[in-house]
């Protein structure tokens, strides 16, 4: 079977990213039965972006397709770099360089124009400077907080994460979706009362 170079590169990329379904995150499914994978995370974020788009301060001019593209591709780098737990500061510092290298590798499989577009989108997401990136990053951080709250803090307790860490690490949610930041603050406050955080 003869394929054009462009189509072959696109197929190679799509076959490679199937591996994202095997990248396990620390986040538990809301029923607590198992850890979610990166593909499930990306799907959930895409739906959240559709539902919560009105929560962006830039909702009237928000490019929602761009947001969804960012959310679908932002964790593809973890195929090569692995998932790094948000509250592990040592691994996260080293992880940023690994992720940048992995982004060039994974998006480099695509035809040049698409490789350039998706690498640029990934970098924009990481920088959180545009309204779309700020909103996408807010959704990305809100989702695991919601899961942790719904699973009674199982991951927070196991990793000995403090309420202060949750608030500090996720405070940029306020930039992209202020109402969701209000939810996070309420989850943390209620979580303290209910014992969702380990005693230090």
VOBA-1610 file (N, C-alpha, C; in pm, whole numbers, padded with zeros to 5 digits, always signed):
BEGIN
Unk+00085-00118+00000Unk+00000+00000+00000Unk+00089+00124+00000Unk+00065+00212-00098Unk+00146+00332-00108Unk+00071+00450-00048Unk+00136+00521+00043Unk+00076+00638+00107Unk+00161+00761+00079Unk+00097+00877+00077Unk+00175+01000+00063Unk+00260+01017+00190Unk+00372+01090+00177Unk+00459+01114+00293Unk+00382+01180+00406Unk+00298+01276+00368Unk+00221+01351+00469Unk+00128+01257+00547Unk+00053+01177+00473Unk-00041+01085+00537Unk+00033+00983+00624Unk+00147+00935+00575Unk+00225+00840+00654Unk+00270+00902+00786Unk+00316+01027+00782Unk+00360+01095+00905Unk+00243+01114+01001Unk+00128+01150+00947Unk+00010+01167+01032Unk-00030+01035+01097Unk-00026+00927+01019Unk-00060+00795+01074Unk+00042+00752+01180Unk+00169+00778+01154Unk+00273+00744+01252Unk+00248+00817+01384Unk+00214+00944+01375Unk+00184+01024+01495Unk+00064+00966+01569Unk-00042+00937+01495Unk-00164+00886+01559Unk-00143+00749+01622Unk-00060+00667+01561Unk-00028+00536+01622Unk+00056+00555+01748Unk+00150+00648+01743Unk+00236+00675+01859Unk+00155+00726+01978Unk+00061+00817+01951Unk-00012+00877+02064Unk-00112+00781+02128Unk-00135+00665+02066Unk-00218+00563+02130Unk-00158+00523+02265Unk-00025+00541+02277Unk+00044+00505+02401Unk+00000+00589+02520Unk-00063+00704+02494Unk-00106+00791+02604Unk-00212+00722+02690Unk-00279+00623+02631Unk-00381+00548+02705Unk-00320+00463+02816Unk-00188+00441+02808Unk-00118+00360+02908Unk-00044+00445+03012Unk-00048+00576+02998Unk+00020+00664+03096Unk-00075+00684+03213Unk-00039+00627+03327Unk-00123+00634+03447Unk-00092+00761+03526Unk-00196+00824+03571Unk-00184+00942+03655Unk-00205+00901+03801Unk-00173+00991+03893Unk-00199+00962+04035Unk-00349+00975+04066Unk-00418+01056+03987Unk-00559+01084+04011Unk-00642+00958+04000Unk-00728+00938+04099Unk-00821+00825+04097Unk-00947+00863+04022Unk-01012+00763+03960Unk-01146+00787+03908Unk-01235+00827+04025Unk-01343+00895+03997Unk-01429+00944+04106Unk-01491+00832+04188Unk-01500+00712+04129Unk-01553+00601+04209Unk-01442+00535+04292Unk-01319+00584+04276Unk-01207+00535+04356Unk-01154+00398+04316Unk-01204+00342+04205Unk-01171+00204+04170Unk-01030+00186+04113Unk-00977+00289+04047Unk-00844+00279+03988Unk-00794+00418+03950Unk-00666+00424+03909Unk-00610+00550+03863Unk-00655+00576+03719Unk-00675+00703+03686Unk-00712+00735+03549Unk-00586+00739+03462Unk-00605+00731+03331Unk-00492+00745+03240Unk-00500+00881+03170Unk-00394+00917+03101Unk-00387+01049+03037Unk-00495+01069+02931Unk-00533+00963+02860Unk-00636+00977+02756Unk-00772+01010+02821Unk-00802+00943+02931Unk-00927+00970+03003Unk-00926+01113+03059Unk-00812+01154+03109Unk-00796+01289+03163Unk-00823+01392+03052Unk-00763+01373+02935Unk-00781+01468+02824Unk-00927+01475+02779Unk-00993+01358+02772Unk-01135+01357+02734Unk-01218+01438+02835Unk-01193+01413+02963Unk-01269+01480+03067Unk-01247+01632+03061Unk-01123+01672+03037Unk-01091+01814+03027Unk-01161+01879+02909Unk-01166+01807+02796Unk-01233+01861+02677Unk-01380+01889+02704Unk-01447+01795+02771Unk-01588+01815+02804Unk-01603+01928+02907Unk-01513+01933+03005Unk-01517+02041+03104Unk-01502+02178+03036Unk-01414+02186+02937Unk-01394+02312+02866Unk-01523+02356+02798Unk-01594+02262+02738Unk-01722+02295+02673Unk-01824+02345+02776Unk-01832+02274+02886Unk-01933+02308+02989Unk-01898+02436+03064Unk-01769+02453+03096Unk-01726+02566+03179Unk-01679+02688+03100Unk-01690+02688+02968Unk-01634+02800+02889Unk-01687+02936+02935Unk-01809+02939+02985Unk-01866+03065+03034Unk-01795+03116+03160Unk-01715+03030+03223Unk-01644+03070+03346Unk-01513+03145+03317Unk-01471+03146+03191Unk-01350+03221+03155Unk-01378+03370+03158Unk-01287+03451+03213Unk-01307+03597+03208Unk-01315+03648+03063Unk-01261+03570+02969Unk-01261+03609+02828Unk-01365+03530+02749Unk-01471+03484+02815Unk-01565+03389+02753Unk-01623+03437+02621Unk-01647+03568+02607Unk-01709+03617+02484Unk-01616+03612+02364Unk-01486+03618+02389Unk-01391+03614+02277Unk-01300+03492+02282Unk-01333+03398+02367Unk-01250+03278+02385Unk-01256+03189+02260Unk-01141+03147+02211Unk-01134+03054+02099Unk-01140+02913+02159Unk-01261+02860+02167Unk-01283+02732+02236Unk-01217+02615+02163Unk-01213+02620+02030Unk-01146+02513+01956Unk-00998+02508+01994Unk-00937+02624+02008Unk-00796+02630+02047Unk-00776+02572+02188Unk-00867+02604+02277Unk-00861+02551+02414Unk-00867+02398+02411Unk-00962+02344+02335Unk-00980+02199+02329Unk-00857+02133+02266Unk-00801+02194+02163Unk-00677+02141+02103Unk-00567+02132+02209Unk-00551+02240+02286Unk-00448+02241+02391Unk-00471+02128+02491Unk-00596+02112+02532Unk-00627+02010+02633Unk-00607+01869+02581Unk-00634+01848+02452Unk-00617+01715+02394Unk-00470+01677+02377Unk-00384+01777+02353Unk-00244+01745+02322Unk-00145+01771+02435Unk-00185+01845+02538Unk-00085+01894+02635Unk-00012+01782+02710Unk-00077+01668+02730Unk-00011+01559+02804Unk+00050+01452+02714Unk+00047+01472+02583Unk+00109+01373+02493Unk+00258+01358+02521Unk+00319+01464+02571Unk+00463+01460+02604Unk+00492+01353+02710Unk+00391+01317+02788Unk+00412+01221+02897Unk+00432+01079+02846Unk+00409+01056+02716Unk+00441+00926+02657Unk+00591+00901+02675Unk+00672+01006+02656Unk+00817+00993+02670Unk+00868+01036+02807Unk+00807+01139+02864Unk+00861+01193+02990Unk+00799+01130+03114Unk+00681+01065+03098Unk+00609+01011+03214Unk+00531+01120+03285Unk+00436+01079+03366Unk+00357+01175+03443Unk+00434+01214+03569Unk+00436+01342+03598Unk+00502+01390+03719Unk+00396+01443+03815Unk+00396+01391+03935Unk+00298+01430+04036Unk+00317+01579+04071Unk+00208+01653+04069Unk+00212+01798+04091Unk+00284+01837+04219Unk+00270+01758+04323Unk+00322+01796+04454Unk+00464+01744+04481Unk+00526+01685+04379Unk+00664+01638+04391Unk+00757+01742+04328Unk+00800+01839+04409Unk+00878+01953+04358Unk+01010+01912+04293Unk+01078+01814+04349Unk+01207+01772+04292Unk+01190+01717+04151Unk+01096+01626+04136Unk+01075+01565+04004Unk+01020+01666+03904Unk+00938+01760+03951Unk+00880+01858+03859Unk+00986+01950+03800Unk+01085+01988+03878Unk+01191+02076+03828Unk+01266+02008+03713Unk+01299+01881+03730Unk+01369+01806+03624Unk+01273+01772+03510Unk+01147+01754+03543Unk+01046+01714+03445Unk+01020+01816+03336Unk+01036+01944+03367Unk+01009+02049+03268Unk+01100+02036+03147Unk+01228+02008+03170Unk+01322+01992+03060Unk+01291+01866+02980Unk+01257+01758+03051Unk+01222+01633+02984Unk+01098+01651+02896Unk+01002+01727+02948Unk+00878+01749+02873Unk+00902+01832+02747Unk+00986+01934+02756Unk+01017+02017+02639Unk+01083+01933+02529Unk+01173+01844+02570Unk+01240+01755+02474Unk+01138+01657+02415Unk+01052+01605+02500Unk+00949+01510+02455Unk+00851+01576+02359Unk+00820+01703+02382Unk+00728+01776+02293Unk+00786+01786+02152Unk+00914+01816+02144Unk+00978+01825+02012Unk+00977+01689+01942Unk+00998+01583+02020Unk+00997+01447+01963Unk+00859+01407+01912Unk+00760+01419+01998Unk+00626+01369+01963Unk+00564+01451+01850Unk+00571+01584+01859Unk+00511+01666+01754Unk+00595+01664+01627Unk+00723+01632+01641Unk+00813+01620+01527Unk+00777+01504+01434Unk+00692+01414+01480Unk+00647+01304+01394Unk+00552+01353+01285Unk+00485+01466+01312Unk+00387+01520+01219Unk+00453+01589+01100Unk+00378+01614+00991Unk+00429+01699+00884Unk+00469+01835+00942Unk+00565+01902+00879Unk+00626+02022+00937Unk+00527+02128+00981Unk+00427+02158+00899Unk+00331+02263+00935Unk+00252+02226+01060Unk+00209+02100+01069Unk+00133+02056+01186Unk+00225+02044+01308Unk+00347+01998+01286Unk+00444+01988+01397Unk+00465+02125+01460Unk+00481+02225+01375Unk+00503+02362+01423Unk+00381+02414+01499Unk+00261+02389+01443Unk+00137+02435+01507Unk+00118+02373+01645Unk+00136+02241+01654Unk+00108+02173+01780Unk+00216+02197+01885Unk+00339+02213+01841Unk+00444+02249+01937Unk+00417+02388+01992Unk+00376+02480+01905Unk+00343+02617+01948Unk+00224+02616+02045Unk+00123+02534+02016Unk+00007+02524+02106Unk+00049+02470+02242Unk+00135+02368+02242Unk+00182+02311+02368Unk+00259+02416+02448Unk+00346+02492+02382Unk+00423+02597+02450Unk+00332+02707+02503Unk+00229+02740+02427Unk+00132+02842+02471Unk+00060+02794+02596Unk+00019+02668+02595Unk-00047+02610+02713Unk+00044+02620+02835Unk+00169+02582+02818Unk+00265+02583+02929Unk+00288+02724+02984Unk+00283+02824+02896Unk+00312+02962+02940Unk+00194+03028+03012Unk+00072+02982+02982Unk-00051+03034+03046Unk-00071+03184+03025Unk-00017+03241+02917Unk-00023+03387+02900Unk-00143+03436+02820Unk-00200+03352+02734Unk-00317+03394+02656Unk-00444+03353+02731Unk-00558+03416+02699Unk-00683+03377+02766Unk-00714+03227+02748Unk-00685+03174+02628Unk-00711+03032+02603Unk-00622+02943+02689Unk-00495+02978+02697Unk-00401+02898+02776Unk-00433+02907+02925Unk-00469+03026+02971Unk-00503+03044+03112Unk-00626+02961+03149Unk-00725+02961+03059Unk-00847+02884+03084Unk-00818+02734+03078Unk-00743+02690+02975Unk-00709+02548+02962Unk-00630+02499+03084Unk-00534+02579+03130Unk-00453+02541+03246Unk-00538+02537+03373Unk-00637+02627+03382Unk-00727+02626+03497Unk-00809+02497+03502Unk-00861+02456+03386Unk-00939+02332+03378Unk-00851+02212+03412Unk-00728+02213+03360Unk-00634+02103+03383Unk-00604+02086+03532Unk-00596+02195+03605Unk-00567+02186+03748Unk-00693+02161+03832Unk-00807+02211+03782Unk-00931+02193+03857Unk-00973+02046+03863Unk-00957+01976+03751Unk-01008+01838+03741Unk-00952+01746+03849Unk-00819+01741+03872Unk-00771+01651+03978Unk-00812+01694+04118Unk-00830+01824+04139Unk-00877+01869+04271Unk-01018+01816+04294Unk-01101+01826+04191Unk-01238+01774+04199Unk-01236+01623+04228Unk-01150+01550+04157Unk-01139+01405+04179Unk-01092+01374+04322Unk-00994+01449+04369Unk-00945+01427+04506Unk-01055+01453+04608Unk-01130+01558+04585Unk-01239+01590+04678Unk-01344+01479+04676Unk-01380+01432+04555Unk-01484+01329+04542Unk-01439+01193+04594Unk-01308+01169+04600Unk-01257+01041+04654Unk-01211+01058+04800Unk-01263+01161+04866Unk-01236+01187+05007Unk-01087+01203+05037Unk-01016+01263+04941Unk-00876+01296+04964Unk-00781+01179+04969Unk-00818+01067+04907Unk-00732+00947+04917Unk-00589+00973+04869Unk-00576+01039+04754Unk-00441+01066+04702Unk-00372+01171+04788Unk-00445+01274+04828Unk-00387+01378+04916Unk-00332+01315+05044Unk-00411+01228+05106Unk-00367+01166+05232Unk-00247+01075+05210Unk-00255+00993+05105Unk-00146+00898+05076Unk-00014+00970+05051Unk-00021+01084+04980Unk+00101+01159+04946Unk+00134+01267+05050Unk+00056+01273+05156Unk+00072+01372+05263Unk+00078+01515+05205Unk-00024+01547+05127Unk-00039+01680+05067Unk-00118+01767+05165Unk-00069+01887+05189Unk-00136+01977+05284Unk-00238+02066+05211Unk-00336+02119+05284Unk-00430+02214+05224Unk-00358+02333+05161Unk-00253+02379+05227Unk-00175+02492+05175Unk-00110+02461+05041Unk-00061+02338+05026Unk-00002+02297+04898Unk-00106+02298+04786Unk-00225+02247+04816Unk-00331+02244+04715Unk-00362+02386+04669Unk-00373+02477+04764Unk-00405+02616+04729Unk-00290+02684+04655Unk-00169+02664+04700Unk-00054+02729+04638Unk-00029+02678+04496Unk-00031+02547+04479Unk-00001+02486+04349Unk-00109+02512+04244Unk-00228+02543+04290Unk-00340+02558+04197Unk-00395+02699+04188Unk-00326+02796+04247Unk-00383+02931+04255Unk-00405+02998+04119Unk-00331+02952+04016Unk-00352+03014+03884Unk-00488+02977+03823Unk-00562+02886+03886Unk-00700+02860+03841Unk-00779+02990+03844Unk-00748+03075+03940Unk-00818+03204+03954Unk-00803+03292+03830Unk-00691+03280+03759Unk-00669+03362+03639Unk-00755+03317+03522Unk-00771+03186+03509Unk-00843+03133+03393Unk-00990+03104+03417Unk-01029+03085+03543Unk-01169+03051+03576Unk-01194+03084+03723Unk-01218+03212+03755Unk-01234+03255+03895Unk-01339+03176+03974Unk-01450+03141+03909Unk-01555+03068+03982Unk-01507+02928+04022Unk-01425+02867+03937Unk-01371+02735+03970Unk-01270+02744+04084Unk-01197+02856+04089Unk-01105+02878+04201Unk-01185+02887+04332Unk-01301+02951+04325Unk-01390+02957+04443Unk-01431+02817+04486Unk-01459+02728+04390Unk-01493+02588+04421Unk-01376+02519+04491Unk-01255+02540+04438Unk-01136+02476+04496Unk-01121+02518+04642Unk-01136+02646+04669Unk-01124+02696+04807Unk-01227+02631+04899Unk-01349+02614+04846Unk-01454+02548+04925Unk-01423+02400+04947Unk-01374+02333+04842Unk-01337+02191+04855Unk-01230+02172+04963Unk-01131+02261+04962Unk-01021+02250+05059Unk-01073+02275+05200Unk-01153+02378+05215Unk-01208+02411+05348Unk-01293+02295+05401Unk-01378+02241+05314Unk-01463+02130+05356Unk-01378+02004+05378Unk-01277+01986+05293Unk-01187+01871+05307Unk-01114+01869+05440Unk-01076+01986+05488Unk-01009+01996+05619Unk-01106+01947+05728Unk-01230+01994+05721Unk-01330+01954+05821Unk-01356+01804+05819Unk-01357+01746+05699Unk-01391+01605+05683Unk-01272+01511+05696Unk-01152+01565+05717Unk-01034+01481+05735Unk-00977+01427+05604Unk-00989+01504+05496Unk-00937+01460+05366Unk-00787+01485+05350Unk-00726+01544+05451Unk-00582+01570+05447Unk-00515+01496+05563Unk-00396+01443+05537Unk-00323+01371+05641Unk-00275+01467+05747Unk-00274+01424+05872Unk-00219+01507+05980Unk-00068+01500+05971Unk-00002+01614+05978Unk+00145+01619+05967Unk+00208+01617+06105
//
